[in-house]
Amino acid sequence: MAGFSRDSQGRAWFGGCLITELLSHPELTTPAYWYDLDGIGAEADELVAALGPGGLVAYAVKANSAASILRVLKDRGVGADVVSGGELRLVLQVGVAPDRIVISGVAKATSEIDLAISAGIRAIQIESPEEVLRVAARAQALGTRARVALRINPSVAIDAHAHVATGHDKAKFGIPLANAAEAFALVDQSDSLDLVGISTHVGSTLMTPEPYVSAARVVCELAIARRAQGKAVEYLDFGGGFGIDYGRGKPERPAAFAQAARTLQREQNLLDHRLVVEPGRCLVGAYGALVCRVVQPKITAAARWLLIDGAMNDLLRPALYQAHHRIEAPDTPPAGEPFRIVGPVCESADDFGSHVVSKQAPSHVVIRDAGAYGYTMASNYNGRPLPQEVFLAGGAVLHHSPRPDADGWLRSRLDA
Ligand SMILES: Cc1ncc(COP(=O)(O)O)c(C=O)c1O
């Protein structure tokens, strides 16, 4: 598995390509997301193998929705966890089989529920008793039955930024345990719903499987109770959240989470249920980089700024969750005094932090581990076009999006 690496001469590589060579490619510009499709494929292979033949890896499309990435994952037997009608239409068009797709989301629009029912996906993962009634009503209106799962909020707190912890009792996500009995009863009373799964997702950037297993145990207990009533569900979905190494601590490998899930399933005597996991970040995070040009240094009494052409509109994670990304120069290993690396957006939060890159200001920098929640959160803020995307495979550029279109933004605002 590749992603970013340095050779013995200190030159940086990404996806089997020498970064300095690609920087002179005539059709590539900056800021740009570069993706290593081979690395993504290898990461998926390892997780699919660890989960075993009866399991389903449902990739959380919100992490990165590029069709080239979705195709690599689909070809490895990976399904999809989507959170909108747009993501659902996308994965269907890419050719992901409906029975490998689940949809989550706390406030699904009626049109999204209708689309999910009509497409015949594995399940609509319902997040409140009120939503049970909404989905039942839509199935009835469409004259059909809907396959549903209940997403349970197990009241498990995780050690992560508040914005990525979703399984605690004050989160908007999932059905609190206290309301679970009511939700199960409403499903059972409906003539138009088939309860096929129980799911959970406690949050992101988990370093070890323990909190994951604690939440999964709650799902197992509910599944055992259903089976005892003669109403066994088909699958148990323990969610995603497997962390990656952002340079400040190595989490356990995704395979360790999958193995912990399988061990729990065996211990709980639930081998008659299918196992589903919903990882996003761990499949793509390390295999994306945001490549930026250095505009200029700015040395003041207070700080040594390095002003780059990438900004918070391209990569929101640092501004949104105070996330730290490693930043390196492509032609030299880290050296010299740190620079405070910031973008052009008119916000103090447009700040990628302090980094040792090189003695002199380099021509370019590479923001590492930007493959997840990067491009999918990008915006046109400050009238900036979306960054270019470049897909690498076999040590070469497979294809890339057109150069960013600044006129597109201008036209859209003139029409507004
Ligand atoms: C319901 C659900 N499943 C899966 C994920 C994927 O999480 P991660 O990318 O950390 O694996 C998320 C992320 O927010 C989520 O909300």
The ligand as a Gaussian input file, in Angstrom:
#p B3LYP/6-31G(d) Opt

LIG

0 1
 C      -23.576000       6.393000       9.738000
 C      -22.128000       6.507000       9.396000
 N      -21.499000       5.393000       8.991000
 C      -20.189000       5.427000       8.655000
 C      -19.450000       6.594000       8.725000
 C      -18.005000       6.558000       8.316000
 O      -17.125000       6.937000       9.295000
 P      -15.558000       6.839000       9.006000
 O      -15.288000       7.598000       7.762000
 O      -14.922000       7.456000      10.182000
 O      -15.233000       5.394000       8.842000
 C      -20.066000       7.764000       9.178000
 C      -19.272000       8.996000       9.285000
 O      -19.644000      10.022000       9.695000
 C      -21.454000       7.714000       9.521000
 O      -22.098000       8.803000       9.930000

